[in-house]
Amino acid sequence: MADVIAYVEMRDGMLRPVARETVSAARALADELGGGVVAVALGGPGSADAARELASYGADRILTAEHAALTNYHPDAAVQAIESVSKATAAAAIVCPASARGKDLSARVAGRLDRSLAAEVTELSVEDGAVVVTRPVYAGKAYAKLRFRATPALISIRPNVFPIVEKQGGGVVETLHIEPGEARTRVTGVEGGSRERLDVREADVVVAGGRGLQAPENWNMLEDLVDALGPRATLGASRAVVDAGWRPHGEQVGQTGKVVSPSLYFAIGISGAIQHLAGMQTANVIVAVNKDPEAPIFGVANYGIVGDAFEVVPRLTEEILTLRDSGG
């Protein structure tokens, strides 16, 4: 058969944004293969109701398992679920998100099924009936195109790369009988950070700073801009400033950080190394501020300001506040 299995990531009984991306990517691949999409969702009591939404993104079958032990990520149960569904459907491919959880699960499933894993995939296609993927290599300096010679093709997709597409699927909800049992690996709890702002992967607007800001104490200038832009905005940073200890790793955007795809991305004092571009160039609108008119960041920016960030950003913040106060 040519069905595609999509692992659905849930948290606190709700779908994570990456779950919709995973099912949308699986739907596009299944359409090329001529098959359907089987979504597998594991969670605590009541999570099956949230999973029904996946029909709107192309899921033909939605297999759900509810158990108190599945409230947190349960590696053994998740592997058991994917393995059993894979064998029952003889699926052509298994698609997981390349999130922290998805990376853990996809590697475990690869070992269990004795299959190769293509991780951090950015493109999916079918050639002569075989699944073909594209993924970055050499820290994003090149891309490798890989063809699967055996099924199921095991894939983890990079978050915020594949678009969320609404496409009605069959949406048949079925109960997946999984008994968590005694876990060899168990998540005993999840501690949230003290972060007051949105994660860069979930924000509509990202204001990212680089070495052009000269020192960590100058980040208050970017914080003022974020505050002016509203609650859906957050801070980001280049690898250079994270490595220097100016900003936490959770804010890092790029090949070795997080991949973002916001509606609006500000690159302030960021030169635009290829590793950084790999993490943000899918933003809808990119605004760059840099003193160097030859900076690579201007090659991907929709709007570029050649100037000193210490002059441009405060003025930009002031204009946004004025516009906001006037109701514009």
N, C-alpha and C positions, 0 to 999 in steps of 0.2 A: 504493500500500500504506500501511498505518498502523503500520509498525514504528517503534521508537524506538531510536536509537543511543546507547549510553552509553560515554563515554570513561573508561577505568579507569586510575587513577593508581597506579603501582607505584614502589617504592623498594627497592633492594638485593634484587630478586627476590621481594619480598613485596607483598601488597596493602596500601595505606594505608587507614586507617579510612574516609576520605572516599570510597573506591572503593565500599564497600558502601552508603553513603548514596546515591551516584549511581545505582547499579543499582536500588536499592529505589525511588527516585523515578521512574526510567525505567519500572519495572514498573507502578507505579500509573498513570502516564500512558498506557502502552500498553494497560492494561486498559480504560481509558475510551475509547481510540481503537479497540479491538478488534483490536490487533496484537500483535506479539511484541517482545522486547528483544534487540538485538544488541550485545553487549559487545565493545569493542575494547581489547586489552591489549598494550602494547609493552614489552619489557624485555630484559635480558641472558639468556644461556643458562640454562635451567632455570626461567624465570619462568612458563612455560605451566602448569606443575604447580600453582602457587599460584593461577592464574587459574581453575582448574576449580572452585574454591570458589564462584564467582559463580553457579553453577547454583542454589545454596541461597537466593539472593536474587532469583531470578526471571529470570535470563538464559536465553534459549532457545538462542541461538547465542553462542559465545565465540570470537572471532577473535583469534588470538595470533600475534605475530611475535617471534622471538628472534634477537638478534644482539649481538655484543660492543659494537657502536657504539650500541646502544640501552640499555645499562646505565644511563647518565645520560639525562636528558630530551633528546630530539633533535627540535627544533621542526619541521624540514623533513620528517622521516620521519613524525612524528605528523600533520601536516597532510595529507601524501600519503595516509596510511592512512584518515583520516576522510573525505577527499574521495572516495576510490575506493569505500569502503563505502557512502557516501551515494548515489553515482550508481548503484551496483549494486543497492541495495535500494529506491531511491526513497522513502527514509524520510520519515515525517511530522515527525520532530523529532530533534534532536541535543542531548544533555544532557551538559554538562561540569561539574566542580566549580568553584566560584569561589575556588579556591586560587591561589597564585602561578603555578603551572604551568598550571592550567586557564584562568586569565584570559588568559595569553599565547596559549594554543592557540585558545581560542574566538574571540579577536579575529582571529587569522590565518585561521581557517576562514571567518569572516564575510567577510573580504576576498576570499578565494579563491572562495567560492560566491556572492558578491554578495548577501548576505542581511543583514537587520538582526539585531542581537544584543540579547537581554534579559539583562542581567547582574545578579548578586546576587539572583536570584529566591527568594522565600520561599513561594510557593504555586503549584501547577500544577493546571489543570483543563481540561475540554473543553466548549465550548458550541457547539451547532449544528455539530458536526464540526470546529471550529477550536480550536487550542490557545490557551488564555488563561492569562496569568501575572500574578502580583502581585509588585511589587518596591518597596523603600523609595526615596523621593525626598526632597530637601531635608533631607539629613542625618538621615533617619529621622523627620522631623516629619509626613510624610504617606506614603501608599502609592498607587502608580499601578497600575491594572489595564490590561493590554495584550492586544490580540487580534492574533494573527498572520494576515495575509492571504495569505501565500505559504508554501510548504514548501520545504525543511525549516525548521521553527521552530528557531532556534538559541538555546540557553538555557544560562546558567551558574547553578548553584544555590548558595546560601549554605551553607557547611559548618555542621554541627551544628544545622540547622533541620529537615531532613527525617529522619524516623525510619528506622532500619535495621529492615527487616521481612524475616523469613525466609519465603520462598514459593518452592516448588520450580518451577524452569523446566525447559525441555527439556535444557539443559546440553550441547548438541552442540558439541564443541571442533573448530575448524577452523584450519588454518594460513593466516595472512595473508602473502602474499609481498610483502615490502617490502624494497627495496634502498636502504639509507641513502645510499650514494653520497657525493659531496663536499658537505659541509654548508656553507651560507652563514653559519649561526649554529651555534655548537657550545659545549656545556657541557664545560669541560675538567676540572672537579672540583667537589666540594661540600665546603665547610668548615663543620663544626659549631661552634656557639658554645660558650662555656665554661660554659653553663648546667648546673647540677648537679641541677636539679629538672625535673619533667615540664613539657612545654608546656601552657599553660592549656587548649588545645583537646583534650588527650588525658587530662587528669586526671579522676578520679572526684570529687574534692573540690577546690574552689577557695576560697581565702581572699583576698579582695580588699580593698584599702584605698583610702581617699580623703583629701581634704584635712582631714578631721576628725582625722587622725593628727598634724597640725600641722608635722611635720618628718621628713625622710628617715631620721634616726637612730632614729626610733621604730618603724621596720619590724621591728626585732628582736623586738618583741612579737608580730607576726604570724608571723614565722619560727618562734617557739617553739610557736605554735598549730599551724602546719603540721607541725612535727616530731612533735607529740603525736598528730596525726591519721593519721600513717603515710605510707608510701612512695607511695601513690596520690593524695596531696594536693600542691598547689602554690600559689604566690603569684600574685595578680592585682592589677590597679591600675586606677583610673579615669583618664580622659584628663587631668584637671586635674593630677594628680601627675606624670604622664608629661611633660606640657608644661612643668612646673616643673623637670624634670630629676631628680626624686626616684627614679624607677624607669625601667627600660629599656622601650622601646616594645614589646618582645616580650611583656610582661606586660599590655599594655593590653586591657581588655575594653570592647566597645562598638561603636557604629556605625562609627567610624573605626579601631577596633582589631580584636580578634578576637571572634568569636561562639562562645560556649561553651554546653554543655548537660550539665553534670555532675550527678551524683546529689545533691550537696549544695553549695550556694553561700553563703558568708559575705560579706556586704556590711558592712564595718566603716568607719564614718565616711564613708559615701557617701550623698549626698543623694538620688540617684535621678533624675538628669536623663534625659530621654527617650532621648538618645543612648546612655547607659549601659544603660538598660533594654532597648534593642534588641539588646544583645549577651549578655544573661544571663537573660532572663525565661522561657526554656524549661527552665531547671534544674528538676529534680524537686522539690527542697526548697530554699527560700531563707530564710536567717536574717539579719536586719538588726539592726545595733546603731548607734543614733544618738541624740544628745541631744535632737534636735528631734522632738517627737511628731507634727508635721505634715509631716515629710519624705516626699516622694513614694515613696521606697523601701518604706515600710510598706504602700503600696497593692498591691504585688506579693508581699510577703513572706508566707511561711507562718507564720513565727515572728518576732516583733519584740521587741527589748529597748530600751526607752527609758532610756538611761543613758550615762555617761561610758565611752568605750571603754577608757580607761586603768585603769578599775576592773573593767569587765566581762570584757575579754579575758584578763587574767592569771588571773582566777578560773575562767573557762571552761576555760582550758588546764589548770589544776590539777585540775579535776574530771574532765576527759578522761583525764589521766594516772592519776589514782586509779582510775578505772573500768577502764582498760586493765591496770593492774598487778594488779587484783583478778580479772582474767580475764573481765570483763563485756563 
